[in-house]
């Protein structure tokens, strides 16, 4: 009888061990690794937006999503607020409600202090400059916990962007033609770094002007990642920085996997600041009107 129970114990231990191995998740891949290891069919599905959680999917799977999602990561401009405008009270109330049930974070193109100020010093973890900067709020103060600084060849950027300005007719601008961020990110502001807000919001609302230039900008800055950023500019960063990798890296620090993340952003189109999220197959909510984001996310609170 003892021998029989010993055998059962061995099988039980083996079963538990096998179960643990099955539950172990492989490390999340970077965006470039994901593209290398995924099939053309899968990449096309992501490219076409098949991972988007549309209204019909949410209606059928709201309870499952509430149970599965642990981390909600937001873009700011165009998602929770108008571009470079203070976050409205309705968005603040949404974050307050969601924060009681989920871990929340921001992932933006701008630097963390700028995002924090625009949010009215809202206490939330911030991933800035497409992952080059991390910050958290401690005792009401924003503290930078990670800062990547890349070297910038300013002469190269000035020469190449001057050529583009001459070719496409953007030789007149407000302030400076380029913003060299401390992180090493470069913003190529077509109408200048000091353009009035009212001029910026009407300059290229459908992004047609910048999309016309985008293929050539990509070709010139082939060793970088280029985003159609903000309302008038291009953001140019080192090749490895984008919101997909930035979100995955941040999630890992909390022990969350890709399928536990929900990204909320407005800029999913090709070249947009959030487009790596779409192409990487991460679950996301595509916000078309920031004033309606609270209604779009109401299913997470039911």
N, C-alpha and C positions, 0 to 999 in steps of 0.2 A: 504493500500500500504506500509506504514511504517513497519507493521508487516511482510509483505512478504519479504521486503529487510532485515529485522532483521533475519528472518529465513535463507535467503540466506547467510548472513554474518556468521552465526553460522556454516553452512555447509562448507563454504569456509575456516574458521579457523580450523575446524576439519580436512578438507582435507590437509591443509598445515601441521598441526601437524602430521598427519599420514605419510605424505611424508617425513617429517624430521626424524621420527622414522625409516622409511624404509632405509634412507640414512645413519643412524648411523651405524658404524661398531663396531663389537665386538672387544675387546682387542685381539691383536695377542697372540697366545699361545706360551709358551716355547716349546722347542723340546720334552721334556719328557711329557708335557701335550698333545701335538699334537699326540704323539705315543699312549697315553692312550685313547684318544677320537676318533681316526680314525679307520675305518674298516680295517680288514685284507686285503681286496681287494685294498683299497686305498694305504695302506702301501706298498703292493707288487708292485703297479704301480709306486710309487716313487722309490722303491728299484731297479726296472728294468730300471729306468731312463726315465719314461714316461713324466716327466716334462721338459726334455731337449728340448731346442729350436734348432732343427736340421735345415739343409739348406732348406728343403722343406717347413717346417713350416714358417721359416723366409721369404721365397720368397712369400708365400701366405698372410702373415700377417705383413709385414714390416711397413706399414702405421699405423696399429692399435698399434703395439708395440711402435712406435715413439710417438704416442699420449698418450699411457697409462703409459709408464715408466718415472719416475721422478728421481730416484736415481740409479746410477750405482756403484756397489761396486766391487773392484778388489782385487784379490790376486796378489802378486808380482813375486816371484820366479817361473819360468816356465810359467808365464802368460804374464808379461810385460818385463821380462828380464831373462837371464840365471841365474842359481842358484848362489846367493851371488855375482853377477856381476852388475856393474853399469847399470842403465836403459838406453837403447839406444835412440838415438835421434828420431827414428821413433815412439817409444812408447810415448815419451814426446810430440811430435806433435799430436799424437792421443788424449792424455789427454787434450791438449790445445783446440782442436776442439770440443771434447765432452763437455768440461766444459762450453762452450758458450750456451749449450742447456739443460744440465742436471746437477744435483748435483752429485759430484763424491766423493768417499772415498776409502780408502784402508782398508782391513781387513786381517791381517797376523798372522802367528805363532810367528814371531820374535817380539822384542820390538819396540816401536815407533821410538826411536832415530836411531836404526839400519836401519829400513825401510826408514826413512827420508834421512839418509846419502846415502844409496844405490840408492835412487831416484835422487840424486844430489840436495838435498834440495828443491825438488818440493813442492810447497805450496798446500797441500791437507790434509784433516782430516785423521787421522790414528787411527784405532782400532788394538791394538797389543796384543800379547799373548792370542789369541783366545777370546778376550773380557775383559781381566783383566786390560787393559790399554787403555785410550783414550788420543789423543793429537790433537792439532790444531796449525796452523801457524799464529802468530800474529806479524805484522811488521817484517816479515822475520825471526822470531825466533820460534822454536818449543816449545810449552808449554804443559805440561802434565796436563790434566783436570780431569783425573780419574786414580787412581792406587789402584788396589786390591792387598793385600799382604797376602798370605796364609802361614801358618807354614809348614815347611818341616822336616820330620823325616829323616835326612840324613843317620843315621845308617841303617834304614830299606831299603832305596833305595840302599845303597852300598851293603848290604848283598844280596838283591834279584838280583841286576844286576851283581854282582860277580858270583853268581850261573849261570846266563844265559850265561855269558862270558865263563865260564869253560865248560858248556854243549855244546855250539855252536862253540867254538874255536876262540873267539875274545879276547884272553888274551894279545895280543900285540897291542898297540895303541899309537897315538901321543898326547902329552899333558895330559889332565885330562880325566878320564873315564866318568865323569858326569859333566854337567853344571847345577848348581843350580841358577836359575834366581831370581832376586830380588822379582819378583811377586809371586814366589812359584812354577812356572812351572819348571819341570826337563827335561833336554835333556839327553837321554841315547845314547851317541855317540859311535857306534860300533868300529870305528877305531880312536876314540879320538877327543877331542875338537880342537886340533891344526893340524889335518890332512891336508896335502897340497891339494890345489884345484884340481890338476890334478889326485890325488889319489881318491878324493871324487867322481868326476864325472863318473869314470869308475867302482866304487865299486859295485853299485847295481842299474844300470839304469832301469831295469825292475821290481825292488823291490822284486824279487823272494827270495832273501836271507832273507829279513825282513818279507815277507809274510809267510815264513816257520816257523818263530818264533812267529808270531803275535798271534795265538791262546793261546800259553802259556804265553806270555807277558800280554795279556788281563786277563787271569785267575789269574796270580800273582798280578796284579794291578787292581783287580775287583772293587775296590772302587774309581777308577779314570777313566778319559777318556784318552785313549791311541791313539796316531796318529802315522802313519808311516811318519815321518817328514823329510824334507830336502832330502838329497841324501844318508845319511849314518846312520840316527838316528831314535829314537822314541822320541816323545814329550809326556809328561805325565802331566796332569793338574787335578785340582779338577773337580769332576763329572759334575758340571753345566756349564763348559766353553766349547764352541765350536763356530764355525763360524756362524751357523744358529742363535743361540740365540744372539750372538754378533751383527750380522747384524740387526736383528729385534729390539734389544734394541737401537741401534744407529738410525735406521729409525724412531722410536717413538719420539726421541728428535727433529726430524725435522717435525713431523706430517705426515709421509708417512706410508702407509699400505703395507702389504706383496706383494699385486699384483702390486704395483708401483715400486718394486725393481727388478733390473736385476743384478745377480751376474755373474762375469766373473772369471773363475779359471781353473786350469789344473789338480787338484788333487782330482777327483771325485770318484775314486775307493774305495772299502771297506778299511777302515783304513786310507784313505788319509785325508789330512788337510781340504779339502773342502767337504768331503762326507756327512756331516750333511746337507749341502745345498741340495744335491740331495735327501737324504732320507726325508727331510722335505717338499719336493714338491715346493720349491722356483724356479722360472724361472732362468735359468742359461745358459751361453754359455760355452761349454767345449773346452778349448784351448789345442790343441795337439802340437802346435809349436808356441812358443812365437814370432817368426819372422813374423808370419802371422796374429797376433791378429788384426792389423789395418784393414786388408782386411776382416776379419770375422765380424768386427763391423761397416763396411762401411755403412750398411743399416740404421744405427741410424742417419746418417748425410745426407741422400738423401733428 
